[in-house]
Amino acid sequence: MNGELPEVVTLMAESASRGGYDNHPIAKINDHVVRISTMVEPYHWHFHPNSDETFLVVEGRLCIEFEGGSRELEPRQLLTVPRGVRHRTRPVGERSVNLTFELAGAETVSV
């Protein structure tokens, strides 16, 4: 660190997106990345062949759809999608803000 203090990340500032979908990294932890996702519309069907993906809802509600059903998450709830499982996410209501945790080199395959 060379005497420098670590940077503080403010989630409210990071989630101030004005677009329909914003997903960007806010932190790195070893070989993983933490992203903040601001959604006002659904994200397409996809899967990650080389990484699990964990979602933590910060604001609003998030629906994660799977081929066999769906799960709806409230603020402060967390769910992990195992690698290789097809899914898509969408906000429940007008907006959802979520943290995602995945391998930094996670591959995304659209379906």
FENNORFEN-V443604 format. One record per pair of residues at least 6 apart in sequence whose C-alpha atoms are under 8 Angstrom apart, sorted by the first residue. I is the first residue (numbers start at 1). J is the second residue. Records with the same first field share a line. If there is no record, write none. Layout:
I: J + J
This chain:
9: 26
11: 36
14: 26 + 36
15: 36 + 37 + 38 + 97
17: 38
19: 40
20: 38 + 39 + 40 + 41
21: 37 + 38 + 39 + 40 + 41 + 43
22: 36 + 37 + 38 + 39
23: 35 + 36 + 37 + 38
24: 35 + 36 + 37
25: 33 + 34 + 35 + 36
26: 33 + 34 + 35 + 36
27: 33 + 34 + 35
28: 34 + 104
31: 103 + 104
32: 101 + 102 + 103 + 104 + 105
33: 101 + 102 + 103 + 104
34: 99 + 100 + 101 + 102
35: 99 + 100 + 101
36: 97 + 98 + 99 + 100
37: 96 + 97 + 98 + 99 + 100
38: 95 + 96 + 97 + 98
39: 90 + 91 + 95 + 96 + 97
40: 90 + 91 + 94 + 95 + 96
41: 90 + 91 + 95
42: 88 + 89 + 90 + 91
43: 88 + 89 + 90
44: 88 + 89 + 110 + 111
45: 86 + 87 + 88 + 110 + 111
46: 86 + 87 + 88 + 108 + 109 + 110 + 111
47: 83 + 84 + 85 + 86 + 87 + 108 + 109 + 110 + 111
48: 83 + 84 + 85 + 106 + 107 + 108 + 109
49: 83 + 84 + 106 + 107 + 108 + 109
50: 83 + 84 + 103 + 106 + 107
51: 82 + 83 + 84 + 102 + 103 + 106 + 107
52: 80 + 81 + 82 + 83 + 84 + 102 + 103
53: 80 + 81 + 82 + 83 + 100 + 101 + 102
54: 78 + 79 + 80 + 81 + 100 + 101 + 102
55: 78 + 79 + 80 + 98 + 99 + 100 + 101
56: 75 + 76 + 77 + 78 + 79 + 98 + 99 + 100
57: 73 + 74 + 75 + 76 + 77 + 78 + 96 + 97 + 98 + 99
58: 75 + 76 + 96 + 97 + 98 + 99
59: 75 + 95 + 96 + 97 + 98
60: 74 + 75 + 91 + 92 + 93 + 95 + 96 + 97
61: 72 + 73 + 74 + 75 + 91 + 92 + 93 + 95 + 96 + 97
62: 72 + 73 + 74 + 89 + 90 + 91 + 92 + 96 + 98
63: 70 + 71 + 72 + 73 + 89 + 90 + 91 + 92
64: 70 + 71 + 72 + 73 + 87 + 88 + 89 + 90
65: 71 + 87 + 88 + 89
66: 85 + 86 + 87 + 88
67: 86 + 87
73: 79
90: 96
